[in-house]
Amino acid sequence: MNDRRLRFRLPGRWYSIDLSGADATTASIRRIAKDAVGAADDRAPERRRVRRQLGDAVAAGVEGDVRAIMFSTEIAPGAPLPVTLLVFEPADLRMSPAIGTAPQTVLAVMAEALKQLDPAAHASMVEVRGPAGPALRTHRVEEVEGGEEDGISRLVADYWVPVPGTKQMLMVRFSTPLGDLENMMCALFDEFIAVSYFSDERPESLREQLVGGSASRR
């Protein structure tokens, strides 16, 4: 059994959503919105925006095999950075036994599959390398319509990361309403992936399992 987990070195303030049950998730989202934005009456619209953003992330996670959802408010004091991070472990993704377990080979098979399934995503593909090994990134910018975020450009960056020694793939998704800063945000997310790493240490909590280094955590 492979117990190695992908861990991140994330700067700034990050919050982890409790996924242990529907009630716990709802309470966690409300708590995060209050802690991240503040409890003042004039911040109510911003709290609603954060709750909706996190609710959308949870809904997206329900459609896949989500293992964790995290949310950041800033990368440094006074430098706001609203980002949602999801980690998926697709259970229905199967690779042929013939390809072996070399990460580069597994990734090449994944790249070819993406090319066939989604040519537009394949066209944006970039390889990112770091201690965790190689990863493939595709991204897209979506125009949000309706509600308080109407007219906002949302960037969604997906990273396919092979688990060393297996044919298993993780999919890490970063999303941010700062889609107008597409190139800068993609470069930042690439750095987050480039310094991620796999570890078989047993963390005390899910948060410790996912976040390493000196990042501020809630």
Helices and strands as residue ranges (DSSP letters): E 5-9, E 13-16, H 22-37, G 41-43, H 44-63, E 66-76, E 79-88, G 97-99, H 103-117, H 119-123, E 126-130, E 133-143, G 147-149, E 153-162, E 169-176, G 179-181, H 182-194, E 197-199, H 206-210, E 211-212, E 216-217
